[in-house]
Amino acid sequence: MSSTAPFQMLIDGQLVSGTASLPVTNPATAQVFAHAPDCTREQLDQAVSAARRAFPAWRDLGEDQRRERLAQMAPRIEQAIGTLAPLLTQEQGKPLASAQGEIGALVHFMREQSQLKMPAPVVNEDSPQRLSVTHRVPLGVVGALAPWNFPVLLAWWKVIPPLLAGNTMVLKPSPLTPLTALRVAELVADLLPPGVLNVISGGDELGPWLTAHDGIDKVSFTGSTQTGRRVMESASRTLKRLTLELGGNDAGIVLPDADVPSLIPQLFWSAFTNSGQVCIDTKRLYVHSSRFEEVVQGLADYARNIPVGPGDDPKTLLGPIQNERQFRRVQGLVNQAREQGLDIRFEGQVPEGPGYFVPVTLIANPPEDSAVVAEEAFGPVLPILSYDSIDEVVERANASPYGLGGTVWGKDEALATSVANRIQSGTVWVNETMHLSPHAAFSGHRQSGLGVEHGVEGLLGNTSAHTVVLKRQA
């Protein structure tokens, strides 16, 4: 794999170019630095047709043989981290160390996912009259759409569970960050039979084409709740199965017994990892009134020492917002807070010149109905809110249409866990943040998603139940 070779799509086992190209912008410079293929509707049809042709043989290959093929992916990708990470930094903006970490996390996930096992068939009845057995069968062709904040991890961790379950696939990375995902496709293209995995890239039209395509049996989408609604509407026309991992407005809760000085770094990174562009970042931080000023001041002091800049600068710890649209949105939230006279306790420094850089911003006790609290900023902006009782903070944390993640911080583990059990979100962490496991179900409650990724439940989400009932002869 040459780092200077043209970017191509993987369709029916072949690397193919587009008839047109899609510009890709480096968010640290706001300049186009590369082009990706812009998939046509005809090429999408070819990819889906290839997946449908490949499905029967791949399904019939057997789980163990599929596992053997898929297990070869992680080592192949791991060997290329040194080449892939700089490209990921260019297109996404994150620091090089973070890009290396993202690809390393993918390697870990894919290695573990390839070892998942389908549960044994369930014998419902075994009597002299009949034998009833339920087992799981693959759905057919899965269409997967990935976002721009973790372009490699969130695209490619969608691959192994559907394929291991016996499905074939068409994968589409975000049009804003398609390049590293396409390079990974090049790396693993020879490990699977033609058509089993197809990877395409394209503009804003391609996603709706894919989700509405008659040849797709399931859609797996990660992105905003607003876009998720459109995906669900599109998929409903042919009653496609769905897995949606959508937005979150995750609450963090600092209990009164928390060891604040030791927690400040964790609290900071729970909110500002990837410059706040993480679906499970803390978006609202609730702090007991007895510790409120200590936390606000501690976070401000810590933030002063966090360099913001281009991801290829070794000193950088926080990079830019990935794209101009999101950059303008985050800027708008901060400007609105300023116009409303909200208490902006800290606003950091960013490089001068081009690039989509937003300073780390801490806002103390904004109203619950202010945009900076009620909406998911998806940027380096954190509202910090005080509370006086456990019942109060649980009610406020749950007063959101979203329910993806959450965190609780405190010395008393029993108390902290009891609070976590009351948070209406798919995953709640106690005294840590954002630890995801390929073996643990990950899902969103309410408007944060539908279905499950990861673990056995995620694997089963790529199958249907199939019950065979034998009426025994007398």
N, C-alpha and C positions, 0 to 999 in steps of 0.2 A: 504494500500500500504506500503510494507516494503522497507526501503531504502537499504536492503541487498539482497532482492529477485533477482533471475536471471531476466535479461531483456528479454522480449518476444514481439512478434509481435501480432497485432490484425487482424485476418483474419476470416471473416464470424461470427463475434461475439465471437470468442474464442481466448484466449491468447495462442500462439503457439511458440515453440522454432525453431531454425534453425538446420539443419543437420550439419552445420559448424558455426564457430563464426568469428567475425570481431573485431580485437583489437582496442581499443580506447585509445588515448594518452593524458595525461595531459600536455598541452603546457608549464606550468611553471616548469615542471621537465623533460620533454622529455621522460617520462616513461609511458608504458602501465599500466593503472590502472583498466580497466574493459574490458568486451567483450560484443558485441551485436550480435544478430542473423544475419547470412548471408543468406538472402533469396535466395532460388533456383528458377530456371525458373518455375518449377512445382508449387511452392508456390505462385509465382506471378500469374500464370494462375488461381490458386484457388482464390486468392484475387479478380482478375478481374471478374471471373465467379460469385463469391458471390455478387459483386457490380451489375452485370447485372441482376442477379435474384432478387435482392432487389429493383431494380429501379422502376418497374411498381407500386408496392404498395406504395412506398415512394412518387412517383410523384402524385399518386391519393389521397394521404392523405390530401392534401390541405395545403395552405400556413400557415394558422393560427395554424393548429395542428403541422406542422413542426416547426414553430416558438416557440411554447410552449415547445417542446422537446429540441430545441437548446438553449433556454434561460437558461436551467439548467446547461449548461457547465461552464459558467463564475464563478458562486459561488463555484462550485466543485473545480475548479483550484485555486481560490483565497484562499480557506481553506488550500491548500497544498503548498503555497509559501515557507513556512519555510523548507519544505523537498526538494522541487524542486530546489531552488536557489543554495544551496551548490553543488549539482550535476552539474548544469549548469556552475558554476565557475570551477569545476574540468575539464569538457570536453572542455569548450570554452576558459577559462583563464581570463575572465573579473572579476573585483572586485566583491565581494559578494553584495555590495550595488547596483551595476549596474545589476547584475543578478536578484536581487529582483525587480529592476525597470523594467527590460525587461518583467518579468512575470506579473507584475502589469499592464504594458501597454497592454499586451495581454488580460488580464481580461477586461480592459476598452474597447478594440476594440471588443471583442466577445460580451460583453454586448450590445454595441451600434449596432453592425452588426445584432444581432438577432432581432432588432426592425426595420430594413429596410423593406420597403414595395415595392412590385412590382407595377409599374405604371398601372393605369387602362387601359383596352383595348381601342384602338383608333377606333372610328367609322369613316371610310373613306367616306362612302356614306350611306345615309338613305333616299331613294327616293321611289316613288311608283313602280319603276322598280326593285330595288335591295337593299340589305343590305350588306355592306362590312365592316368587323370588323377585326382588327389586334390585336392579343394578343401574349404573350410570352410563349414559351414552353421550358422545360429543354432539354439539349443536350443528356444526358445519363450518361456516366461514365466519371468523370474528374480525370485525373492523375496529381498529384501535386508534384513538386520537390523543396526542400528548400536548402538554403546555410548554411554555417558554422558560419557566423559572428553573427547572431541573431537566433540561432537554434530553439528556441521556438516560438518567435514572428513571424518570417517570414514563419515558417511552419504552425502554427495553425491559423494565420489570413487568411490563404487560405481556411479554412474549412467551415465556416458558410455561406458565400455567395453562393457557389455552392449547398450546401445542402438545404439552404432556398429556392433556386430557383427550387428545386425538383430533382436535380441530386444526384447520389451516387458517391463514391470517393475511390481512392487509393492514400494515402499520403506517400511520401518517404523523410525522412530527409537526410541530408548530411551523407556520410559514416564516416566523421571525427567527427561529433557531433550528433549521433543518440539517445543518452541515455535519455535526458530529454523529448524529443518528444515521446519516447516510454512510459515513465512513465505517461505522460499526457494521452496517449491512454488508459492505464490501468484505470486511474481515471474516464474517461467518457464512458467506454465501455458499461456499462449497460444502458446508457441514450438513445440509439438508437437501432432500430431493427437490427438484424444480417445482415451484408453485406452492410449496408448503408455507413459506414465508415470503411475502412481497412487501417492499418498503418504498413508499412514494412520497413526493414532496410537491407542494403547490400552494397557490394563493388562497384567498378567502372563499372562493367558490368550491374548492375541492372537498372541504369538510362536509358541507351539505350534500354534495353529490354522493359521498361515501355513506353517510348515515341514511340516506334515502334509497340506496341501491337495492334492487330486488334480490341480488345475489348475496347479500350480507345477512347472516342469521343472528348475530349479536353485535352490539356496539359497546365498547369500553372507552369511556371518555373521562379525562381529567382536565378541569378548567373552572371557569367561573360559573356561579349558579345561573346567571342570566343566559349564558350560552348553553348550559345544561338543559334548561327548559326547551330551548330550540331543538337540541339534539333529541330530547324525549318526544317532542311533537313530531319531528321528522321520522323517528324510528317507529312511532305508533301506527303509521300507515300500513306497515306490514307486520305489526306486532313483534318486532325484534326484541330479543332479550336485551337487558341493559345493565351495565355497571357504571354508575356515575360517582366520581369523587370530585366534589364541588367546593365552593368557597366556605370559609369559616371566619367567625369573628371571635376567636378563642379567648377565653378569660383565664388570667392567672390570678391566684389568690394567695396573698402572703398573710399567714396567721400571726396572731400577736406573739407567739413564743418563738418565731423564726429567728435564726442566727443571721441577722441581716448582713453584718460585715462580710461573712464568708459566702453569702448568697449573691452578692451584687454581681459578680461576673456571670453567674448562671442566669440571673434575672435579665441581665443585658442581652446575652446571646439568645435567650428564649424569645426575645422580641425582635432582635436585629440581625440574626443569621441571614445571610444572603440579602442584606440590606432590606430586611422585612418582607422579602418576596418568597414566603413559604406559607403554604395553606395552614400549617399547624404552628406557625409562630404565635406568640402571645400578642394579641391585638388590643386587649384591655387589661390593665394590671390593677387589681383591687388590693389595697394595703390597709391593714387595721389602723385606725386613727392614731393609736399610740406609737406606731412605727412609721407613719406616713412621711414626715419630713426627713427622717433618717434614710428612707429608701430613695426619695426623690433626689436628695443631695448626693447620696452614694452613687446613683446612676449617672448623674451629671458629672461628677468627678471622674468616674470611670470612662465616660464617653469622650472626655477631653483628650484622652490618650489613645484613641482609636483612629488610625489614619484612613481617610477616605480618598480613593484615587483609582487610576486604571488598574485592571487586574493583572497586567503584566509587570507592574512595579512590585518588587519583592517586599516593600514596606507596607503595601496596601492590605488592610484587613476588611474593608468594606468597599465594594465596587459601585457602579452606577445602577440606576433603574434600567431595566433591559430595553425599553422602547419608549419612543416619544409620547405616545398616547398615554401610557401609564405614568410617565414623568409629569405630564401636564395635569393629570388627575391628582397625583399626590401633592404637587405644588398647589393646586386649587384648594385641597383640604387645609393645608397649612395657612394659606392666605385667608381663607374663610375664618379660620380660628383667630387669626390676628385681627381681622375686621370686626369680629364679634367681641373683641376685648378679652379673650380667654387668656389664662395665665400660662404663657409659654416660658417655662423655667429654664430651658436650655435649647440652644440651636447651634449646631456645630459648624465647622468649616468644610468647604468643598473646593476642589481645584477650579481655578479660573479657566475660561475658554470653553470650547465645545465639550459635548458629553452630557449625558443625562444624570447628573449628580444631584442628589437631594441630601441636605445635611440631616444628621441625627437630630430629632426634635422631640422634646419631652413636654407634655402639656398637663398641668396639675389641675385636678378636679373640674374638668369640663362637664357641662350638663349631660345627663344620660341620653337626651334626645339630640345632642349636637352631632353633626355628621362625622366628626372625628371619632366618636364613640360608637354610633349606631351603624356605621359602614365599615367594611373591611378596607383599610387603607392600602394594604399590600405595598408598603414602602416603609422607610425608616422613621415612622411617626408613632409615638406611644402615648396614649392618654393614661394617666395614673390617677386612680380614684380612691378616696378614703371610704371606709365603712366602720360600723360600730358593733355589729353582732353577726354571728354565723348565719342565722336565718336570713338576715337582710342581704348578706353578700351572695348567698346561694340564689335567692330570688332574683337579684340583679344580674348575676352571671347567666342565669337561665332565661332572662328576658330578651331573647334574641331569636330570630327565625332560624338561626344556624345552630349546628351542633356537631362540629367536627372533632375538636380536641379541647384540651384544657390542662391546667397545671395547678397543683396545690403545694405550698411550701410551709413546713413547720417541723418543730422538733418532736412533738407528740405524734408518733406514727399512727396510732389508733385514731386520734382525732382527725389528722390529715386525711386518712383513708376514708373515714366516715363522711367527710366533706366531699371527697372525690366521688363517692358512691351516689351523691345527690346531684352531681353535675350531669346535665342531659346532653352528653356528647358521646361520640363513638369511642374515643380513647381519652383517658385522663391519666396524667402522670403525677406521681407524688415524689417530690424532692429530686426530680430530674425532668428533662424535657426532650421531646422529639426523638425518643428512642423507638425505632420501628424494627419489627422482627419479621422475617419472611415466614415465620411459623405462627404469628398472631394475627387474628382477624383485624382488618382495618376498614372502618366504615364510617359514614356520616349519618347523623340523625337529622330528622326534619329536613330543612332545605339545604343541607350540606352533602346530600348524596343519596344513592340508592344502590343496594347490593353491597358486596364485600370484596375487598382485595386481600390477598395473602392468606397463608395457612391453608388448612384443608377446606375451610369454608370458601375461600377464594377459588380454590381448584374446582370445587363442586359447582360454583357459579358459571363454569364453562361447560356444564353438562345438563342433561335432562334426566329425570327419573324414568326408567323403563321397567315395567312390571310384566312378567310372564306368568300366567296361571295355567297349570296343567291339570286337567280333570282326569284323574286316574281311572283306569278300567277296573271294573269289579273283578 
